Amino acid sequence: MISTRLRPVAYVTAAALALGGAFYAGAAYAADPKLDLAKDSIQKAIALLKAADEPGSTKDYGGHRASAVKNLNQALRDVDKAKAFADRPHPKK
């Protein structure tokens, strides 16, 4: 039996372990940080493509630049969906 002097320490220790376990369980389902890096890279690519449009120019690069921006915006949405999927709890097999 735990002495009355050590009982508060035991409660604090148990609570700390429980919180640590809950944090670890949450971290186990966190999305891969590489998805965040991919998202940053896509956003930079979009900005660079938009900057390629010379001010006052009618140059549209044959529509390919606009198409690339559209596809990269779709890629951003897909990365967000991948992160949401990764963050969902999945049943253990």
C-alpha positions as a Markdown table, in Angstrom:
| # | Residue | x | y | z |
|---|---|---|---|---|
| 1 | Met | 0.0 | 0.0 | 0.0 |
| 2 | Ile | 1.2 | 3.5 | -0.9 |
| 3 | Ser | 1.9 | 5.7 | 2.1 |
| 4 | Thr | -0.2 | 8.9 | 2.5 |
| 5 | Arg | 2.9 | 11.0 | 1.8 |
| 6 | Leu | 3.6 | 9.4 | -1.6 |
| 7 | Arg | -0.1 | 9.2 | -2.7 |
| 8 | Pro | -0.1 | 12.7 | -4.4 |
| 9 | Val | 3.1 | 11.8 | -6.2 |
| 10 | Ala | 1.6 | 8.6 | -7.4 |
| 11 | Tyr | -1.5 | 10.4 | -8.7 |
| 12 | Val | 0.6 | 13.1 | -10.5 |
| 13 | Thr | 2.8 | 10.3 | -12.1 |
| 14 | Ala | -0.2 | 8.4 | -13.2 |
| 15 | Ala | -1.8 | 11.5 | -14.8 |
| 16 | Ala | 1.5 | 12.4 | -16.5 |
| 17 | Leu | 1.8 | 8.9 | -18.0 |
| 18 | Ala | -1.8 | 9.0 | -19.1 |
| 19 | Leu | -1.3 | 12.4 | -20.8 |
| 20 | Gly | 1.9 | 11.2 | -22.4 |
| 21 | Gly | 0.2 | 8.1 | -23.7 |
| 22 | Ala | -2.7 | 10.2 | -25.2 |
| 23 | Phe | -0.2 | 12.5 | -26.9 |
| 24 | Tyr | 1.8 | 9.6 | -28.3 |
| 25 | Ala | -1.4 | 8.0 | -29.6 |
| 26 | Gly | -2.3 | 11.3 | -31.3 |
| 27 | Ala | 1.1 | 11.7 | -32.8 |
| 28 | Ala | 1.0 | 8.2 | -34.2 |
| 29 | Tyr | -1.8 | 9.3 | -36.5 |
| 30 | Ala | -0.3 | 12.6 | -37.5 |
| 31 | Ala | 0.3 | 13.1 | -41.2 |
| 32 | Asp | 3.8 | 12.7 | -42.6 |
| 33 | Pro | 5.6 | 16.1 | -42.3 |
| 34 | Lys | 6.8 | 15.5 | -45.9 |
| 35 | Leu | 3.2 | 16.3 | -47.0 |
| 36 | Asp | 3.7 | 19.8 | -45.5 |
| 37 | Leu | 6.9 | 20.2 | -47.5 |
| 38 | Ala | 5.2 | 19.1 | -50.7 |
| 39 | Lys | 2.4 | 21.6 | -50.1 |
| 40 | Asp | 5.0 | 24.4 | -49.6 |
| 41 | Ser | 6.8 | 23.4 | -52.8 |
| 42 | Ile | 3.5 | 23.4 | -54.7 |
| 43 | Gln | 2.6 | 26.8 | -53.4 |
| 44 | Lys | 6.1 | 28.1 | -54.5 |
| 45 | Ala | 5.6 | 26.6 | -57.9 |
| 46 | Ile | 2.3 | 28.3 | -58.3 |
| 47 | Ala | 3.8 | 31.7 | -57.3 |
| 48 | Leu | 6.7 | 31.3 | -59.7 |
| 49 | Leu | 4.3 | 30.4 | -62.6 |
| 50 | Lys | 2.2 | 33.4 | -61.9 |
| 51 | Ala | 5.2 | 35.6 | -61.7 |
| 52 | Ala | 6.3 | 34.3 | -65.1 |
| 53 | Asp | 3.4 | 36.4 | -66.5 |
| 54 | Glu | 5.2 | 39.5 | -67.7 |
| 55 | Pro | 3.4 | 42.7 | -66.7 |
| 56 | Gly | 1.6 | 44.2 | -69.7 |
| 57 | Ser | 2.3 | 41.2 | -71.8 |
| 58 | Thr | -0.3 | 39.1 | -73.6 |
| 59 | Lys | 2.0 | 36.1 | -73.5 |
| 60 | Asp | 0.1 | 33.1 | -72.2 |
| 61 | Tyr | 2.6 | 30.4 | -73.0 |
| 62 | Gly | 0.1 | 28.7 | -75.2 |
| 63 | Gly | -2.2 | 28.1 | -72.2 |
| 64 | His | 0.3 | 25.8 | -70.6 |
| 65 | Arg | 1.1 | 28.1 | -67.7 |
| 66 | Ala | -2.6 | 28.5 | -66.8 |
| 67 | Ser | -3.1 | 24.7 | -67.1 |
| 68 | Ala | -0.1 | 24.1 | -64.8 |
| 69 | Val | -1.5 | 26.5 | -62.2 |
| 70 | Lys | -4.9 | 24.7 | -62.4 |
| 71 | Asn | -3.2 | 21.3 | -62.0 |
| 72 | Leu | -1.1 | 22.5 | -59.1 |
| 73 | Asn | -4.1 | 23.9 | -57.3 |
| 74 | Gln | -5.7 | 20.5 | -57.7 |
| 75 | Ala | -2.5 | 19.0 | -56.3 |
| 76 | Leu | -2.8 | 21.3 | -53.2 |
| 77 | Arg | -6.4 | 20.0 | -52.6 |
| 78 | Asp | -5.2 | 16.4 | -53.0 |
| 79 | Val | -2.3 | 16.9 | -50.5 |
| 80 | Asp | -4.9 | 18.4 | -48.0 |
| 81 | Lys | -7.1 | 15.3 | -48.5 |
| 82 | Ala | -4.0 | 13.0 | -48.0 |
| 83 | Lys | -3.2 | 14.8 | -44.7 |
| 84 | Ala | -6.8 | 14.5 | -43.6 |
| 85 | Phe | -6.8 | 10.8 | -44.4 |
| 86 | Ala | -3.5 | 10.2 | -42.6 |
| 87 | Asp | -4.8 | 12.0 | -39.5 |
| 88 | Arg | -7.9 | 9.7 | -39.3 |
| 89 | Pro | -7.6 | 6.8 | -36.9 |
| 90 | His | -7.3 | 3.5 | -38.8 |
| 91 | Pro | -8.2 | 0.1 | -37.3 |
| 92 | Lys | -5.3 | -2.0 | -36.5 |
| 93 | Lys | -5.0 | -5.3 | -38.4 |
